[in-house]
Amino acid sequence: MISEINSKLWQTLKICILFFALISCKKKEPVLPISNNETAEFISAIDISSLPEILISNPKFYNAEGQENNFLDIAKGAGINTIRIRLWVNPVNGHSGFAEVKEFSKTLKSKGFKTWLTLHYSDTWADPEHQQVPVQWQGKSFQELKDSVSNYTKRIVSELQPNYIQIGNEINSGFLHPSGHISNNFQGFEELMKAGISAVRNNGNGTKIILHFAGIEDSDWFFNRVSALDYDIIGLSFYPIWHGKSLDNLKNKLQFLSVSHGKKVMVAETAYPFTLQWNDWTNNIVGLNEQLILPEYPASPEGQRKFVEQIRKISTELDNGIGFCYWGAELISWKGNQSSDASVWENQALFDFNNKALPALSAFKN
């Protein structure tokens, strides 16, 4: 009798155990595969938009050991995983136009780089002071201008499938002026932005959208204004010559913006000189000690390396920091050192005047 009772109790106990196990399993969330974008590695990027033009002159590049190598292979070996490229609508000489960027994107992807496209929505440079409507879009009605933004963006995303994309470049004042001026015509600005954003969302395969503001000052005002827009990443430009000499201010502002808007943040553009000398007869943008952060970061190969390392350190320490991008890494004096119409940036490139990789490249590696 006792054995029968024990047997029944054991059967009952097993049923209870099975029941609670099933209940427990149902309460657990299913384990879903994580997309590549959700597990995206830290963005160690360089902007080398002029490289296709530079390579026409067949310059030789050398790695840190002085061995000749392909520019992109040197970058890959240094730990750079993302390449940023500007895109102009109809540039005069074709450089940075759709055909060149499409071909360049294919090359980059074949070498394992992620791509980050910067849509200027202009035929030339767009920045806080210059947001000129492309010639072929001028004279259009506002609705036609919106359609142009939508169709242009759709084509780019559909054919190039970038990992990251900017709707505009350094859009402190908006873009496509005057129709998209943020202060004078905010409704127009917002509608044009939404046209571009919708084109990305409807045609991209997980492409992340970056909104890009130049500098620190007024960046909170800007991102408050655009809070209703659908985007993923806040990007700031930071150049000591224009945006102050405090890296602490940069870090604090990025952290503030991330917390305030619940977005991932990054340094979208930065650069620093390895010398104040020049290698052609074109005046450089940075050429004076007062434009530097001294004494911490002198204009030397080591000073440049320390600056880039600090930018990377800031980006990794932020709660939602996802990376940084060095602008103009390729801008050597490719037209020759006797040219008066050459590079204004060769002393901020990541290759020295002999086209040898500088120590700052070591700061990109994980």
C-alpha positions in Angstrom: 0.0 0.0 0.0 2.8 2.4 1.0 4.6 1.6 -2.2 1.5 2.3 -4.3 1.1 5.7 -2.5 4.8 6.5 -3.1 4.4 5.5 -6.8 1.4 7.8 -7.2 3.1 10.6 -5.4 6.1 10.3 -7.6 3.9 10.3 -10.7 2.1 13.4 -9.4 5.5 15.1 -8.7 6.8 14.4 -12.2 3.6 15.9 -13.7 4.1 19.0 -11.6 7.7 19.3 -12.5 6.8 19.0 -16.2 4.0 21.5 -15.8 6.2 24.2 -14.2 8.9 23.6 -16.7 6.5 24.3 -19.5 5.2 27.4 -17.8 8.7 28.6 -17.3 9.6 28.0 -21.0 6.6 30.0 -22.1 7.6 33.0 -20.0 11.0 33.2 -21.6 11.4 35.6 -24.5 12.4 33.8 -27.7 16.0 34.0 -28.7 16.0 35.8 -32.0 18.9 36.2 -34.4 20.5 39.6 -34.1 21.0 41.6 -37.3 24.4 42.7 -38.4 23.5 46.4 -37.7 22.5 45.6 -34.1 25.9 44.0 -33.5 27.8 46.5 -35.6 31.4 46.9 -34.5 32.8 50.2 -33.3 33.1 52.5 -36.3 36.7 53.3 -37.0 36.3 55.4 -40.2 38.2 57.7 -42.5 36.7 60.0 -45.1 38.8 59.5 -48.3 36.3 61.0 -50.8 39.1 62.3 -53.1 41.0 59.0 -53.3 39.6 58.1 -56.8 40.8 61.4 -58.2 44.1 61.2 -56.4 44.8 57.6 -57.7 44.6 58.9 -61.3 48.1 60.4 -60.8 49.4 57.0 -59.6 51.0 58.0 -56.3 52.9 55.4 -54.3 51.9 54.8 -50.7 53.9 53.1 -48.0 52.9 51.4 -44.7 54.5 52.2 -41.4 57.4 49.9 -42.1 58.2 51.8 -45.3 56.9 49.0 -47.6 55.0 50.1 -50.7 51.3 49.0 -50.6 47.9 49.8 -51.8 46.2 52.7 -49.9 43.1 50.7 -49.0 45.2 47.7 -47.9 47.2 49.9 -45.6 43.9 51.4 -44.2 42.5 47.9 -43.7 45.6 46.7 -41.9 45.4 49.7 -39.6 42.0 48.6 -38.3 39.9 51.0 -40.3 36.6 49.3 -41.0 34.4 52.0 -42.5 34.9 54.5 -45.4 33.0 57.7 -45.6 32.4 59.2 -49.1 30.8 62.4 -50.1 28.3 62.5 -52.9 27.5 65.5 -55.1 24.5 65.6 -57.4 26.2 66.8 -60.7 29.8 67.9 -60.0 31.5 69.8 -62.8 34.4 67.4 -63.2 32.5 64.2 -62.3 34.5 63.6 -59.1 32.3 62.7 -56.1 29.4 62.2 -58.6 27.2 59.2 -58.7 29.1 57.1 -61.2 32.5 57.5 -59.4 31.0 56.9 -55.9 29.1 53.8 -57.1 32.3 52.3 -58.5 34.3 53.3 -55.4 31.7 51.7 -53.2 32.0 48.4 -55.0 35.7 48.4 -54.5 35.4 49.2 -50.8 32.8 46.5 -50.2 35.0 44.0 -52.1 37.7 44.7 -49.5 35.4 44.3 -46.6 34.8 47.9 -45.6 31.4 49.3 -44.6 30.3 52.3 -46.5 29.0 55.6 -45.2 27.6 58.1 -47.7 27.4 61.8 -47.1 24.7 63.3 -49.4 25.4 67.0 -49.8 22.3 67.6 -52.0 24.4 70.0 -54.0 26.8 70.0 -57.0 29.6 71.2 -54.7 30.6 71.5 -51.0 27.7 71.9 -48.5 28.5 73.2 -45.0 26.8 75.6 -42.5 27.4 78.6 -44.8 26.9 76.9 -48.2 23.8 74.8 -49.1 23.4 75.5 -52.7 20.6 73.8 -54.7 21.9 71.6 -57.6 21.7 73.4 -60.9 19.3 70.8 -62.4 16.9 71.2 -59.4 16.8 75.0 -59.5 13.6 76.7 -60.5 11.5 73.7 -59.5 8.3 74.1 -57.3 8.6 73.0 -53.7 6.8 69.7 -54.5 9.1 69.0 -57.4 12.1 69.7 -55.2 10.7 67.2 -52.6 10.3 64.7 -55.4 13.8 65.3 -56.5 15.2 64.6 -53.0 13.1 61.5 -52.7 14.0 60.0 -56.1 17.6 60.9 -55.9 18.0 59.4 -52.4 16.0 56.3 -53.5 18.3 55.7 -56.4 21.4 56.0 -54.2 20.2 53.7 -51.5 18.7 51.2 -53.9 21.9 50.9 -56.0 24.6 51.5 -53.4 23.1 50.0 -50.2 25.3 51.9 -47.8 25.6 50.9 -44.1 25.3 54.5 -43.1 23.9 57.6 -44.8 23.7 61.3 -44.0 20.7 63.3 -45.1 22.8 66.4 -45.8 26.2 67.5 -44.7 26.8 69.8 -41.7 23.2 71.0 -41.8 23.4 73.5 -39.0 21.4 75.9 -41.1 19.4 73.3 -43.0 20.0 72.3 -46.7 18.7 73.2 -50.1 18.5 76.9 -49.3 16.2 78.8 -49.2 13.5 76.2 -49.3 15.1 74.1 -46.6 16.5 76.8 -44.4 16.0 75.6 -40.8 15.5 79.1 -39.3 13.7 80.9 -42.1 11.5 78.0 -43.4 11.4 75.2 -40.8 8.4 73.5 -42.3 10.1 73.3 -45.7 13.3 72.0 -44.1 11.3 69.3 -42.2 9.4 68.2 -45.3 12.5 67.9 -47.4 14.3 66.0 -44.7 11.4 63.6 -44.3 11.4 63.0 -48.1 15.0 61.9 -47.9 14.5 59.9 -44.7 11.5 58.0 -46.1 13.5 57.1 -49.2 16.2 55.5 -47.0 13.7 53.6 -44.8 11.7 52.3 -47.8 14.7 51.2 -49.9 17.6 50.6 -47.6 18.5 47.2 -46.1 19.1 48.3 -42.5 20.9 51.5 -43.6 21.4 53.7 -40.5 20.6 57.5 -40.8 23.0 60.1 -39.4 22.1 63.7 -38.9 25.3 65.8 -39.0 25.9 69.1 -37.1 29.2 71.0 -37.3 30.6 71.9 -33.9 29.5 71.9 -30.3 27.9 75.3 -29.9 24.1 75.4 -30.7 24.1 71.6 -31.3 21.5 71.1 -28.5 19.3 73.8 -30.2 19.6 72.0 -33.5 18.8 68.5 -32.2 15.9 69.8 -30.2 14.5 71.3 -33.5 14.8 68.0 -35.4 13.6 65.8 -32.5 10.5 64.7 -34.5 12.6 63.3 -37.4 13.2 59.6 -37.8 17.0 59.1 -37.6 19.4 56.8 -35.8 22.7 58.6 -35.0 23.8 62.1 -33.9 27.1 63.1 -35.6 29.2 66.2 -34.7 32.2 67.7 -36.5 35.0 68.7 -34.3 38.0 70.7 -35.5 40.0 72.8 -32.9 40.5 75.6 -35.5 36.7 76.2 -35.7 35.0 74.4 -32.7 37.1 75.2 -29.7 40.0 73.5 -28.1 38.4 71.5 -25.3 38.0 67.8 -25.8 36.2 67.7 -22.5 33.5 70.0 -23.9 33.2 67.7 -26.9 32.7 64.6 -24.7 30.2 66.3 -22.4 28.2 67.6 -25.3 28.0 64.2 -27.0 27.0 62.6 -23.7 24.3 65.3 -23.2 22.9 64.9 -26.6 22.8 61.1 -26.3 20.9 61.2 -23.0 18.6 64.0 -24.1 17.5 62.4 -27.4 18.1 58.7 -26.8 20.4 58.4 -29.8 23.7 56.8 -30.6 26.4 59.5 -31.0 29.7 59.8 -32.8 32.4 62.3 -34.0 31.5 62.5 -37.7 34.5 64.6 -38.7 37.8 65.5 -37.1 41.4 66.0 -38.1 44.7 67.3 -36.8 48.1 68.3 -38.3 51.3 66.3 -38.0 53.3 69.4 -39.0 52.8 73.1 -39.7 54.9 72.8 -42.9 53.6 72.4 -46.4 54.4 70.2 -49.4 53.1 72.3 -52.2 52.4 76.0 -53.0 48.8 75.9 -51.8 48.1 77.6 -48.4 47.0 75.1 -45.8 43.9 75.6 -43.6 45.8 74.9 -40.4 49.3 76.5 -40.2 49.6 78.4 -36.9 50.3 77.3 -33.4 47.3 79.3 -32.1 45.1 76.9 -34.1 46.3 73.9 -32.1 45.6 72.4 -28.7 48.9 73.1 -26.8 50.9 71.8 -25.1 49.1 68.5 -25.2 48.9 68.0 -28.9 51.7 69.7 -30.9 51.8 69.6 -34.7 54.0 66.5 -34.9 53.4 62.9 -35.8 53.2 62.0 -32.1 50.9 65.0 -31.4 48.6 63.9 -34.2 48.6 60.3 -32.9 47.7 61.4 -29.4 44.9 63.6 -30.7 43.3 60.7 -32.7 43.7 58.3 -29.8 41.9 60.8 -27.5 39.1 61.2 -30.0 38.8 57.4 -30.1 38.9 57.2 -26.3 36.1 59.7 -25.9 34.0 57.8 -28.4 34.4 54.5 -26.6 33.7 56.0 -23.1 30.4 57.5 -24.1 27.3 55.5 -23.0 26.1 55.4 -26.6 29.3 56.3 -28.5 29.6 54.2 -31.6 32.7 55.6 -33.3 34.5 58.4 -35.1 35.7 59.4 -38.5 38.9 61.2 -39.6 38.4 63.5 -42.5 40.9 64.0 -45.3 43.1 61.0 -44.6 44.1 60.8 -48.2 44.7 64.5 -49.0 48.4 64.4 -49.9 49.9 66.9 -52.3 48.9 64.7 -55.3 49.2 67.4 -57.9 53.0 67.8 -57.2 54.9 70.1 -54.8 55.1 72.9 -57.3 51.4 73.2 -57.7 49.6 76.4 -56.5 46.2 74.7 -56.8 46.7 71.5 -54.8 45.9 70.2 -51.3 45.1 72.6 -48.4 45.2 69.6 -46.1 48.4 67.6 -46.8 49.7 68.4 -43.3 46.6 66.8 -41.8 46.6 63.7 -44.0 47.4 60.4 -42.4 50.4 60.0 -44.6 53.5 62.1 -44.4 55.1 64.1 -47.2 56.7 60.9 -48.5 53.3 59.2 -48.5 54.4 56.9 -45.6 51.7 56.0 -43.1 51.8 58.1 -40.0 51.7 56.8 -36.4 48.1 58.2 -36.0 46.9 55.2 -38.1 47.7 53.0 -35.1 44.9 54.7 -33.2 42.2 53.1 -35.3 42.7 49.5 -34.4 40.4 47.8 -31.9 
